Structures are given as C-alpha cells and as structure tokens.
Amino acid sequence: MTEPLLVARDLRRGFASGGRRVAALDGVSLAIAPGETLGLVGGSGCGKSTLARVLTRLVAPEGGSIAFMGDDWLALGGGRLRAARRHMQMVFQDPLAAFNPRATVGGVIADALRIHAMVPKAGRAAEAARLIDRVGLPSGLTGRSIRDISGGQRQRVAIARAIAVRPRLVILDEAVSALDVSVRGRILELLVGLQRETGVGYLFISHDLAVVRAVSHRIAVMAAGRIVEEGPAAGVIAAPSSDVLIDLIGAVPRLTGIIRPERSEDRQDDAY
Ligand SMILES: Nc1ncnc2c1ncn2[C@@H]1O[C@H](COP(=O)(O)OP(=O)(O)OP(=O)(O)O)[C@@H](O)[C@H]1O
C-alpha cells in the first residue's frame, strides 16, 4: 500500500465567539495518499477553512497530530519546516489577498521560484513563462499587474505559483467557487491534468458537491467540526448516510440546470 502523504489525527480547535465557544474542529482525522484528491464538503461554518488553516499551520490546533511526508508536521521548525513548506501549498478563493497587489503575474511566479531556490536566477524568467503557459494564460499577461487581470486569470496565477515549487500536496479552499461555470470547468481540468503529470495530492474543499464529485477520488463530509462520513466518491454519493450529504445531493440538480446551457453550446460547436 502507498504510504499516505498526509495523516491528520483527532484535530481540535475552538474559537470564542459571542461569549460562547465554537468547536470549529472537534476531532477531525483524515489521510491523503500521493496522487489522490480528497474532496471535503460541508455547509457554511462546519469548519472546512479552519481545517485548511490548521493543516497549513496558519492556525495552531489545540489537539491532535499531523504527519506530512513522514514527518511530525506540527513539530517541524527552522530550515526543515521551510523545506517541507514547499511541499504543502494552498490556493484560496480570493488569491488577491494572498498576493502582493503591486506584483506582476511573472513576478509572483518568479518570487516563488526564488524563495524556494527552484531554479538559478538566470533561468527564472523562462521557468515562469513555462508555468504561465502551462496554466493556459497568454504570455502577454506576464508583465501585467496582478490587480489588472480577471478573477479566473488570477486563480490560474495562484495555481501556477503553487505548482511552481513542485509540491506534493495542494490544499484548495473554495478555489474555484467564485468563478463562472466555464472558467471553473477549465481550471478543474487543469488541476486534474497536473495531477496526472506530477502525482500531486489535493485536498479539495468546497461547499459545492458537484464540483467536488468531478475531481475527487474520495469524499469526506463535514458537519459541526466533525467528519460525519467518508469514502470513495461514487460510493459515498450513491449511498449517503448523513443529513448534510443528503441535503448537498439534493442541491445538485439546481446546479446541473446552471451548467446545462454551456453543454448545449458545446453540442452546437460539435455540429460545425
Ligand atoms: N478566527 C475565528 N474567530 C472566531 N470564530 C472563528 C474563527 N475562525 C472560524 N471561526 C468559527 O469556527 C466555525 C468554523 O468556521 P470555518 O470558517 O472553518 O467554516 P467553513 O466550513 O469554512 O465555513 P464557510 O464555508 O462559510 O467558509 C464557525 O462557527 C466560525 O464562525
């Protein structure tokens, strides 16, 4: 059996909110294998983003353990942490907040290459150009400010920056949720293609079951800080056992209705 890339056990994290304590993570355990996509779904406020932040060490857990690439991830510090951080990248819903707003598209990617010493200085521009092309962006965007491109283009830059450092795991937190349906579809295809090429693992977090189903090998369902069911994507959806998943499945036909116009356009294209 393949060694898991990431194993989280019994993660706990609470927050004080309006005089009471909210258990955002109430004993969450999960594992992700190399080359695997674990989809994480759940309603608003169930703890998905807190989990992403705890896994990436943006927020410290109050209990539990995380093994990443065989190391005790929460105990790593100094140079070993910096080296390991390269292998766990994160893409957020709104990458603008995660970029230096004055940076250019090429600059954002070249910076990632520099920080993690991926290529010598002389080769950085060429490698940035290769990555810009790999995520389907025109080379003409290289010198553009990150503020002056569309949300879909920016999300591609965020993905290019994440993959620039050849990570083993990318955590995508609502990374395609704000995009329109056709851009979203192309970015999902890009992610799946990159996974086939590189064997990167993904934790794909979304409140949108249809999107999660399209990319995930396994699905975990979260409610009130706990994982309430988990298993192979097709099996979990075919036989949901939790109320939250039953509700999410019930919401999918509405989404199919939104996607349908694009599919009929595709059929028209095929007819030419
Ligand atoms: N920094 C914080 N301070 C106080 N409460 C917080 C903080 N971060 C999260 N919470 C609370 O923890 C719970 C889980 O929040 P979290 O953002 O992880 O959920 P989520 O599933 O990502 O929600 P959404 O899909 O709406 O983004 C919520 O009740 C939230 O209000």
The ligand as an SDF file (V2000), in Angstrom:
LIG
                    3D

 31 33  0  0  0  0  0  0  0  0999 V2000
  -10.7990   33.3600   13.8280 N   0  0  0  0  0  0  0  0  0  0  0  0
  -12.0030   32.9780   14.2700 C   0  0  0  0  0  0  0  0  0  0  0  0
  -12.5730   33.5480   15.3690 N   0  0  0  0  0  0  0  0  0  0  0  0
  -13.7670   33.1520   15.8410 C   0  0  0  0  0  0  0  0  0  0  0  0
  -14.5010   32.1770   15.2890 N   0  0  0  0  0  0  0  0  0  0  0  0
  -13.9960   31.5680   14.2010 C   0  0  0  0  0  0  0  0  0  0  0  0
  -12.7410   31.9360   13.6230 C   0  0  0  0  0  0  0  0  0  0  0  0
  -12.4930   31.1450   12.5440 N   0  0  0  0  0  0  0  0  0  0  0  0
  -13.5610   30.3310   12.4370 C   0  0  0  0  0  0  0  0  0  0  0  0
  -14.4590   30.5730   13.4270 N   0  0  0  0  0  0  0  0  0  0  0  0
  -15.7360   29.8740   13.6460 C   0  0  0  0  0  0  0  0  0  0  0  0
  -15.4600   28.4790   13.5140 O   0  0  0  0  0  0  0  0  0  0  0  0
  -16.5180   27.8380   12.7980 C   0  0  0  0  0  0  0  0  0  0  0  0
  -15.9490   27.1940   11.5560 C   0  0  0  0  0  0  0  0  0  0  0  0
  -15.5520   28.2000   10.6450 O   0  0  0  0  0  0  0  0  0  0  0  0
  -14.8780   27.8790    9.2360 P   0  0  0  0  0  0  0  0  0  0  0  0
  -14.5570   29.1720    8.5870 O   0  0  0  0  0  0  0  0  0  0  0  0
  -13.7720   26.9220    9.4530 O   0  0  0  0  0  0  0  0  0  0  0  0
  -16.0650   27.1400    8.4750 O   0  0  0  0  0  0  0  0  0  0  0  0
  -16.2650   26.8440    6.9190 P   0  0  0  0  0  0  0  0  0  0  0  0
  -16.8390   25.4810    6.8450 O   0  0  0  0  0  0  0  0  0  0  0  0
  -15.0070   27.1070    6.1780 O   0  0  0  0  0  0  0  0  0  0  0  0
  -17.3640   27.9040    6.5220 O   0  0  0  0  0  0  0  0  0  0  0  0
  -17.6250   28.6560    5.1100 P   0  0  0  0  0  0  0  0  0  0  0  0
  -17.9340   27.5720    4.1110 O   0  0  0  0  0  0  0  0  0  0  0  0
  -18.7980   29.5330    5.4130 O   0  0  0  0  0  0  0  0  0  0  0  0
  -16.3760   29.4090    4.8070 O   0  0  0  0  0  0  0  0  0  0  0  0
  -17.5590   28.9130   12.5070 C   0  0  0  0  0  0  0  0  0  0  0  0
  -18.5110   28.8800   13.5400 O   0  0  0  0  0  0  0  0  0  0  0  0
  -16.7460   30.1920   12.5710 C   0  0  0  0  0  0  0  0  0  0  0  0
  -17.5560   31.2790   12.9320 O   0  0  0  0  0  0  0  0  0  0  0  0
  1  2  1  0
  2  3  1  0
  2  7  2  0
  3  4  2  0
  4  5  1  0
  5  6  2  0
  6  7  1  0
  6 10  1  0
  7  8  1  0
  8  9  2  0
  9 10  1  0
 10 11  1  0
 11 12  1  0
 11 30  1  0
 12 13  1  0
 13 14  1  0
 13 28  1  0
 14 15  1  0
 15 16  1  0
 16 17  2  0
 16 18  1  0
 16 19  1  0
 19 20  1  0
 20 21  2  0
 20 22  1  0
 20 23  1  0
 23 24  1  0
 24 25  2  0
 24 26  1  0
 24 27  1  0
 28 29  1  0
 28 30  1  0
 30 31  1  0
M  END
$$$$
